[in-house]
Amino acid sequence: QVQLVESGGGLVQPGGSLRLSCAASGITFRLYTMGWYRQAPGKQRELVVSITDGGRTNYVDSVKGRFTVSRDNAKNTVYLQMNSLKPEDTAVYYCNANDYPLFKLNYWGQGTQVTVSS
């Protein structure tokens, strides 16, 4: 049984910060590429950032310098530190795990709402 459980979402004012967590179970966590996606109202789901088993990261341009992804393999958890939040960051944020480069397995969390209000 594979589970990805996000937490840490909520309501924050522009310029504020949030830290999202994704706790994984049922997989050999250290072997997986982890990612954070988001989906805003009326828009397609987009990849915000990924982090490989080797620690390589890739960020979408709109969050570079503001968001930081990290992983703690001992805790089977990936984090997303979000600073200098903007209203445009409002979305449901989803945790993802995949077995890159095999692309045979792909798992998703249930999502957590992030709302940046003025």
TIRO-497825 format. One record per residue (C-alpha): residue number from 1; residue in one letter; x, y, z. Coordinates in nm, 3 decimals, decimal comma, padded with zeros to 5 digits. Example, Ala and Ser with C-alpha at 12.3 -4.5 7.8 and 13.67 -1.06 7.14 Angstrom:
REM TIRO-497825
+-----+--------+---------+---------+---------+
| num | residu |      px |      py |      pz |
+-----+--------+---------+---------+---------+
|   1 |      A |  01,230 | -00,450 |  00,780 |
|   2 |      S |  01,367 | -00,106 |  00,714 |
+-----+--------+---------+---------+---------+
END
This chain:
REM TIRO-497825
+-----+--------+---------+---------+---------+
| num | residu |      px |      py |      pz |
+-----+--------+---------+---------+---------+
|   1 |      Q |  00,000 |  00,000 |  00,000 |
|   2 |      V |  00,154 |  00,327 | -00,120 |
|   3 |      Q |  00,054 |  00,652 |  00,046 |
|   4 |      L |  00,168 |  01,011 |  00,001 |
|   5 |      V |  00,021 |  01,251 |  00,257 |
|   6 |      E |  00,068 |  01,626 |  00,224 |
|   7 |      S |  00,037 |  01,874 |  00,508 |
|   8 |      G |  00,119 |  02,235 |  00,586 |
|   9 |      G | -00,112 |  02,419 |  00,351 |
|  10 |      G | -00,329 |  02,705 |  00,461 |
|  11 |      L | -00,405 |  03,074 |  00,432 |
|  12 |      V | -00,120 |  03,324 |  00,425 |
|  13 |      Q | -00,086 |  03,690 |  00,334 |
|  14 |      P |  00,131 |  03,806 |  00,043 |
|  15 |      G |  00,497 |  03,804 |  00,138 |
|  16 |      G |  00,445 |  03,532 |  00,395 |
|  17 |      S |  00,584 |  03,181 |  00,415 |
|  18 |      L |  00,458 |  02,824 |  00,435 |
|  19 |      R |  00,633 |  02,491 |  00,464 |
|  20 |      L |  00,468 |  02,191 |  00,301 |
|  21 |      S |  00,549 |  01,833 |  00,396 |
|  22 |      C |  00,485 |  01,507 |  00,213 |
|  23 |      A |  00,520 |  01,184 |  00,409 |
|  24 |      A |  00,559 |  00,870 |  00,198 |
|  25 |      S |  00,500 |  00,508 |  00,290 |
|  26 |      G |  00,495 |  00,181 |  00,097 |
|  27 |      I |  00,791 |  00,269 | -00,128 |
|  28 |      T |  01,167 |  00,257 | -00,102 |
|  29 |      F |  01,174 |  00,633 | -00,067 |
|  30 |      R |  01,545 |  00,692 | -00,128 |
|  31 |      L |  01,519 |  00,545 | -00,480 |
|  32 |      Y |  01,241 |  00,775 | -00,603 |
|  33 |      T |  01,233 |  01,113 | -00,768 |
|  34 |      M |  00,993 |  01,336 | -00,574 |
|  35 |      G |  00,805 |  01,633 | -00,707 |
|  36 |      W |  00,568 |  01,909 | -00,610 |
|  37 |      Y |  00,295 |  02,003 | -00,856 |
|  38 |      R |  00,026 |  02,265 | -00,828 |
|  39 |      Q | -00,305 |  02,333 | -00,995 |
|  40 |      A | -00,467 |  02,676 | -00,980 |
|  41 |      P | -00,832 |  02,740 | -01,068 |
|  42 |      G | -00,884 |  02,727 | -01,444 |
|  43 |      K | -00,529 |  02,612 | -01,514 |
|  44 |      Q | -00,355 |  02,284 | -01,588 |
|  45 |      R | -00,146 |  02,112 | -01,327 |
|  46 |      E |  00,216 |  02,223 | -01,348 |
|  47 |      L |  00,540 |  02,089 | -01,209 |
|  48 |      V |  00,675 |  02,331 | -00,949 |
|  49 |      V |  00,994 |  02,147 | -00,858 |
|  50 |      S |  01,144 |  01,799 | -00,864 |
|  51 |      I |  01,425 |  01,644 | -00,664 |
|  52 |      T |  01,594 |  01,322 | -00,770 |
|  53 |      D |  01,727 |  01,044 | -00,553 |
|  54 |      G |  02,070 |  01,202 | -00,606 |
|  55 |      G |  01,954 |  01,547 | -00,494 |
|  56 |      R |  01,932 |  01,718 | -00,833 |
|  57 |      T |  01,662 |  01,985 | -00,836 |
|  58 |      N |  01,466 |  02,161 | -01,109 |
|  59 |      Y |  01,238 |  02,459 | -01,042 |
|  60 |      V |  00,983 |  02,628 | -01,258 |
|  61 |      D |  01,101 |  02,981 | -01,338 |
|  62 |      S |  00,819 |  03,151 | -01,148 |
|  63 |      V |  00,935 |  03,016 | -00,810 |
|  64 |      K |  01,313 |  03,030 | -00,846 |
|  65 |      G |  01,468 |  03,215 | -00,555 |
|  66 |      R |  01,152 |  03,186 | -00,345 |
|  67 |      F |  01,086 |  02,812 | -00,305 |
|  68 |      T |  01,325 |  02,545 | -00,180 |
|  69 |      V |  01,272 |  02,169 | -00,198 |
|  70 |      S |  01,447 |  01,925 |  00,031 |
|  71 |      R |  01,417 |  01,562 |  00,129 |
|  72 |      D |  01,491 |  01,363 |  00,441 |
|  73 |      N |  01,533 |  01,001 |  00,342 |
|  74 |      A |  01,551 |  00,889 |  00,705 |
|  75 |      K |  01,200 |  01,026 |  00,756 |
|  76 |      N |  01,063 |  00,934 |  00,411 |
|  77 |      T |  00,958 |  01,296 |  00,375 |
|  78 |      V |  00,997 |  01,569 |  00,116 |
|  79 |      Y |  00,948 |  01,937 |  00,199 |
|  80 |      L |  00,868 |  02,255 |  00,011 |
|  81 |      Q |  00,968 |  02,579 |  00,181 |
|  82 |      M |  00,775 |  02,864 |  00,021 |
|  83 |      N |  00,885 |  03,221 |  00,093 |
|  84 |      S |  00,776 |  03,559 | -00,044 |
|  85 |      L |  00,443 |  03,411 | -00,142 |
|  86 |      K |  00,235 |  03,584 | -00,407 |
|  87 |      P | -00,137 |  03,561 | -00,485 |
|  88 |      E | -00,037 |  03,383 | -00,808 |
|  89 |      D |  00,092 |  03,095 | -00,594 |
|  90 |      T | -00,261 |  03,012 | -00,482 |
|  91 |      A | -00,330 |  02,652 | -00,585 |
|  92 |      V | -00,376 |  02,299 | -00,466 |
|  93 |      Y | -00,029 |  02,153 | -00,418 |
|  94 |      Y |  00,029 |  01,784 | -00,487 |
|  95 |      C |  00,313 |  01,554 | -00,391 |
|  96 |      N |  00,437 |  01,306 | -00,652 |
|  97 |      A |  00,673 |  01,010 | -00,652 |
|  98 |      N |  00,805 |  00,832 | -00,959 |
|  99 |      D |  01,070 |  00,578 | -01,045 |
| 100 |      Y |  01,258 |  00,789 | -01,301 |
| 101 |      P |  01,406 |  00,686 | -01,541 |
| 102 |      L |  01,195 |  00,369 | -01,559 |
| 103 |      F |  00,858 |  00,552 | -01,566 |
| 104 |      K |  00,673 |  00,240 | -01,458 |
| 105 |      L |  00,542 |  00,370 | -01,125 |
| 106 |      N |  00,377 |  00,701 | -01,047 |
| 107 |      Y |  00,207 |  00,799 | -00,720 |
| 108 |      W |  00,015 |  01,106 | -00,608 |
| 109 |      G | -00,093 |  01,258 | -00,280 |
| 110 |      Q | -00,439 |  01,397 | -00,218 |
| 111 |      G | -00,332 |  01,761 | -00,234 |
| 112 |      T | -00,321 |  02,049 |  00,011 |
| 113 |      Q | -00,470 |  02,394 | -00,045 |
| 114 |      V | -00,245 |  02,701 | -00,039 |
| 115 |      T | -00,423 |  03,035 | -00,046 |
| 116 |      V | -00,231 |  03,364 | -00,061 |
| 117 |      S | -00,472 |  03,646 |  00,016 |
| 118 |      S | -00,442 |  04,022 |  00,017 |
+-----+--------+---------+---------+---------+
END
